[in-house]
Amino acid sequence: MWTQRFGVGLDETTVSNLILIDEDVNIIKGVGMPNPANRFHSYIYRARPDVMCIAHTHPPHVSALSMLNEELVISHMDTMTLYEDCAFLPEWPGVPVGDEEGVIISEALKDKHAIMLAHHGQLVACADVPAAAMLAVTIERAAKIQMLARAVGAIKPVNPEIARDAYKMMTKPKMFRAIFEYYARGVVARHPECLS
């Protein structure tokens, strides 16, 4: 798998500082130290042949919601890409560097494309980079608006039939790609060095 070097932030990641590692986190190509936590990703790749890209982050709103040990509630139009497609792991197994965490997380994910990890963060597992990137952005947004809404009152559920229709429409590859390309153009305009 291609990954960023340990100690290199997402805002510093470029084509030239990515490293290729095997499932035991040994470097195949590139220089630097891989993050040992990437080991648990290999369990997901083995369990899910449909997954070609994983995005795993600890953004602020997802992290805050994870500290409450609370599942993600999908009840807004802009978050329907996660409707009935976000698993929840309620127990934190510790820093995911060993085999046990890989088994626990991949089994909790099952056939879903996203998972909230209690006391940890989020992980999305998709067929390609655009889908993974967009779900990673969406899960953070969903966590933020969930906490904002809940601070004011009870979150009202959406009609499941309408939500499922929205999910089907919004998760088409062309939808993910169009939105991803918009974000990518902005990143490249602000940080052209990311392609070096």
Disulfide bonds with the S-S distance in Angstrom:
none
